Amino acid sequence: MPLDQKPVPTPPPVTPRPAEAGWDVRSAGPWIHRDLAANGARFHIAEIGEGPLVLLVHGWPQYWWAWRHQLTALAEAGYRAVALDLRGMGGSDRTPRGYDPANLALDITGVIRSLGERRAHLVGHATGGTLAWVAAVMRPSVIRSLTAVSAAHPRHLRRALLTDRRQIAAFEHVLGFQRPWIPERQLVADDGALVGRYLNAWTGPSQLDREAVTAYRKAIQIPSTAHCSIEPYRWLMRSMARPDGIQFARRMKKPITAPTLHVQGAADPVLLAQTALGAGEYVEAPYRWRLLPGVGHFPHEEVPEEFTAELVNWLGQHKD
């Protein structure tokens, strides 16, 4: 959606919930919950603080709650912190299509405009990090700074999935997602037990707390979430040899002009450090590579204090 085009409002549907009564994706806290219209869909956000906008975008199998530590810390540091639920997850709309990276990136930039801002610091983890790279290419004037967490540059990821046996093996779950319907059933079976196993296997010594794992297991059980949340992975693998995938890879050659912080857990078993390494070749701006020893796939939750300090320091260097 062009940046000068106003988003088309859509009627906010009732947010679906898993069967267990008393649980809601809109967890109470110092933040406020809102719904915004952008890029033809409705998006749920959690917001706190005042100042320059920092938009936080989660990965799989999470939702906005993944940024709970950073939301409060950023507000205390003088920022307007907003955590977004991606299309198809959390409290946002589950549309029948629109899960290719270009459209998902336009969701993000559309939300920035719907928040009344022209620019934002963009922070993304895993899938959200991939989309942050894409948004910085597609709408460079909107991105004040970029922070990619556990997310290789899309061209590096594509190359690794074509040539690197170790990275291909690490993406075994993504390969499994290519089957029709079976993955959806497996993800919701036994109250989302498979999600819990993924989360425990993908962390380093500092495991996610029990409350977080329980929340993510419940979130995957919200109707249609299992299907919608893995559609981006289906596009990723199935588009490799298709014209749209090749065209996307070519488009991502465009240099990124936003200052970029790239955070990677050295013990990440999903996105290998060697796959993420070297993304600075696509950044024509200050670029910082930060490798965290002993940290797995979720740095912002495994070592929240260390990660948040790094993030706040980086944002402070690039306020203008």
N, C-alpha and C positions, 0 to 999 in steps of 0.2 A: 504494500500500500504506500503511495507517495507520501512523504512527510507533510506536505501541505494539504492533504486530503483529510477531512474530519472523519473519525471512525463512525461507522454506522451502528447506532444503538441496537442491541438485541434484547428481547425480553429475558430477564434472568430466570432460568429454570430453578426448580428446587434442587439443592445440592443432595445427591444421593449419599446414603450412608451404608456401612456394612450392617449385618444383621444384629450385631451386639448393641443393645440399647445403652445410651449414656455416653457413647463415644462420638466425637465430632471432629472433623478436620480443622475446624476453627477453634483451636485451643485457646483458653483464656490466658491472659498475660498482660504485660504493660503496653502491648501493641493494640492497634485497632484493625478490624477486618473490614475489607471493602470489596466490591465487585466493580470491574471496569470493562467497558466495551472497547475492543481493539481488533482490527484485521478480521472483522466479521464474526467474532466470537466473544464470549464473556470470560473474564479472567478474575480469579480470586487472588487478593494480595493481603499480606499482613504488613502494617506500617507503624513506624515509631520514629520520633525525633524531627528536628528541623535543621535545615542547612542544605548543602549540595546533595543531590540525589545519588544514592548508591543502590543499584538494583541487583538483587541476589537471585540467581537462577539455579535451582537444584538439579541433581542428576537422578539416575534410576538406581533403586526403586523407591526413591524418597519423594518428599513434597516440601512445601515451604518450611516446615518444622525443622528441617536440617540446618537452618541458619539461625536457630533460636539464640545461640551464644553470640553470634555476630550482630544480630539486630540490636540488642541492648547495648553492646559495647560501642557500636557505631553511633548510636543516638547520644551516648555519653560523650563521645568524641566530637560532637557537633555536626552530625550528618543526618539527613533524612533517609533512613534505612527502610527499604521495601523488599520483602521476599515474595516472589511470584510463584504461583502454581502454573506449571506448563500446561499447554493444551492437552487434554486427555488425562490429567492427573489431579490429585488433591481436590480442591473445590472449584476448579475451572471446568469449562464446557468439554464434553466428550463428543467431538464432531465426527462424522463418518469419514472424513478425509482431511488432508492438510498437514500431514506429518513428515513432509520432506524438509530438509534443513533450511532451504530458502524461505519457505512460508513460516516455519517456526521462528526463524530469526526476525521476520517482519512482525510476528506476534510481539516479540520483545521490544522492538523499537516503537511499535504501535502503543504498547503499554506506557512507555516513557512519555510519549506525547499525550496520552490520556491522563497521565498524572500531572499535566500542565507544565512539563519541563521540555526544554529543547535539547538538553544534553544530560548525560548521566555517566557516573562511574559504573561499569558493568563487571560483575563478578559471577562466574559460572563454574559449576563443578560437573565433571564427567559429561553427560549429554548436554547439560547447561553450559559447560565450558566450550564444547564443540560449537554450540549455537552462538556463544559469545565471539568466537573467532569469526564466524560467518557474518554476524551483525556488524562487526568492525570493518569487514570488507564491503558489505552491501550499503551500509549507512554510516560512513566514517564521520560525518559532521555531527552525529548524535552521540558518539562514544568519546567521553572525556578521557577515560583511561580504561584499560582492559586487564582483568585478572582471570587467568585460566587455571583451574585447579584439576589435577588428574585428567587432563584433556590435551591430547596431542593436536598439533595443527592438522586440519582435515586432510591435507595432501600427504603428510607424514603417516597418518593413520591408514590411508588408502594404500600407500606403498607397502606398509608393514603387513597389511592383511593380504597382500598379493605375493609377498616374497619372504616374510619372516615366519618360520615355523613356530617359534616360541610365542610370538604375539597371536598367531592363529590359534594355537592351543589355549592361550589365556582367554580367548574369546569363544571358548567352547559353548558357553551359555547362549551367546549371540547366534552361533550356528544352529543351536537347538531351537531358537525362536523362529527359524525359517519355516518350520512345519506349520500347517494350518490347524488351528484350534487346540491341538494337544498342549502347547505351552500355556495357553490361557487356563486350561483346566488344572494343569500341574501347579500353577502359581497360586491359585485360590484354594487348592485342596488342603485339608487339615489346618484350616484357619491361617493360611499363608505360611506354612512351615518351611517351604522351599525358600521363600524370601529371607526368613530368619537364618537358614543355613548359608545362603549367599553372603549375607551381611557379616556373619561370624567368620567366614572363610576369607573375606576380602580385607579384613582389618589386620593391623599389626598387633603388637603386644597390648596396646591400649584399646581394648574392645569397646564397642559402643555400649552405652548403658542400656539396661533392660527396658526402661521406659521407651527409649527410641526404637529399639527392635520391635517391641510390641506395637508401637504406633505405625511403623512401616508395614508390618504384617496385616494390620487392620486396614490400612489405606489401600493395599492392593486388592482387597475384597470389595471395595466400592464398585458397584456394577459398571461394567465396561472398562474399568481401569486396566486390568490385565491386558486386554486387547489393545487399547489405545496407546498404552505406555511402551509397548514393544514395536509398534508400527514404525518408529524412526529407525530401529535396528533392521527391520525388514527392508526398508528403503535402502539403507546403507549397503547391505550385502547384495540385494537383487539389482541395484543400479550400477554395479561395478562395470558391466560391459554394455549397458544401455546408453543411448545418446544423452539422456538427461544426467546420468551420473558422470559421464565423460565431460560434458559441458560444465557441470558444477565444479569438477576438479580443475578445469582450465580457469574458471572464474576465480578460484581461490588462489591463483598465482598473484593476484593483485596485492601489492604491499600494504601492510597495516600501518596507519599513521598515528595510532593512539599509543601512548606509553603503556608498556605491557609487563605485568608481573606474571611469571609462570611458576606455579607451585606444584611440586610432584613428590609423592611419597616414594622413598627409595625401595620400600618393601611392598609396593603396590603389585598384587598378582593379576590384576585385570588389565590395566593400562601400563605396560612395562616402561620403566624409566628410559630405556634406550629408544623406545618409540617416540616418547615425548621430547627427547633431547634434540636441540638444534632448531627449534621453531623460530629463533631469532633471525634466521635468514629471510623470513617473510615480514619482519618488522623494521620499518624505517622510522624509528623513534626509540627513546630509551627502553631497554629491554633488560629485565632481571630474571635470571634462572635461579630458583630456590629449591634444592633437593633436601628433603627432610629424612634423615636416617631413622630406620626402624618404624616408619609410618607407612600405613597401607593406603587403601583407596579413598579414605575419608579424612583427610587432614583437618578439616574444619570441625570435625566431631571427635576425632581421636586425640588431637592435641589442640583444643580450641584456644587456649591462652597464647600459645606460641604462634599459631596461625593468625589469630586476630591482631596480635602485636605487629606481625609482618605486614598485614593488610593495612592497618591504620597508618603505619609509618609510610607505606607506599602512597596511599591516598594523600597524605599530608604533603608529599613531595610534588604532587601533580594536581593541585587544586585549580589551577588556571587552565 
